[in-house]
Amino acid sequence: MRSYSDLFRTREFTPLFLSSSLQIAASTVSGLALGTLVYRATDSPLLSALSMFGSSLVQVVGAATLLSAADRLPPRATMAGIASVFAVGTAVLATPGLPVPAMFAVILVLGLTASLGSGVRWGLLTEILSKDGYLLGRSVFNMMSGLMQILGYATGGLLVALLSPRVTLLVAAALYLAAAAGIRLGLAPRAPRAVGRPSIARTWRTNALLWSSAPRRTTYVLLWIPNGLVVGCESLFVSYAPDRAGWLFAAAAFGMFAGDVTTGRFLPPQVRPRLGIPFLLLLAGPYLVFVLRPGVAVAVAVVALASVGFGASLIQQERLMALTPDELSGHALGLHSSGMLTMQGVSAALAGSMAQLTSPGTAMTVMAVASLAVTVALGVRTSRLRPGRGEGVSRRHDRAEGVTPRRRPTT
């Protein structure tokens, strides 16, 4: 699979793409509205950051309890149900007079629900596309995510300014409902990828199996920590520039779009693996400028440049899929998403706490330094490993633990 047109000629790719677009638009519109609503009510950078990214904190609970269901539930029904839950929860958040603690209770429930959604969606993508088409397909989803975030934050900022945060939340709820309808009508029913009933014990066993491989462990850490710390910087955009936060979020989305286009479409396969660490350095480095507390125009340029580094995620996901049996793809990608989002929630809490004690600009600089330090340490570690080391051991260990390859439908 060599071109974007090949992707969209593949059956079910387009409805999955369109429904995911609606969900990301809903998420960005609702996130900006909720962050603004909480900041106006509390005047707290910490609570504003947590309202936008705090749901990620509960992802670790979902990763420990729900992820075995990602490969053991029918994808269409599960994804439509998750989108419907988000529609209802977002509408509840728009209720006038809803106390801030109640808002956070709803946010945590939605975060727990989301921990299952990523594994189901990306596992389904591995079935819709051939193995060699996954990275190109995922890059298109990431590019779409960047565009939807640009449009979503711009539209959300406009709606918040012209109407109100609560009306904006209702618009987001309608987008979630449209996504649920698109999933139900556009995707064909499929059997689960793996047999057996989902359970907490099975989730723990599969998590332990995925984590037992040294190459996969390193890949997971690279996927989770450096970009999670940078998202801590992003969580302070509202408190850094309350009236211009939408511009900063849109700039971040634009940079991510540029990085995904470059990584997924233009970098040769033999070059991509060598650029994972440099991309992560680019992701954090420009944020050091925030120690000078630049104006919004400079901040927009800095954020756009840095966000090109999010292309590193595609490189690491490609390696993760190369190290993971097909029938565990949903679980493995769900663990990636849950761990990444959990780290983002932790980073938002840390950044918000530092901003309470110092300033948003100072906190963003500290988070960037931490990301750079982790990236350099992991880069040194991976450079000492012989390329490819551990893959064969990993797959032999998978088979020893009872992971038997199952034939996957081709498209």
Disulfide bonds with the S-S distance in Angstrom:
none
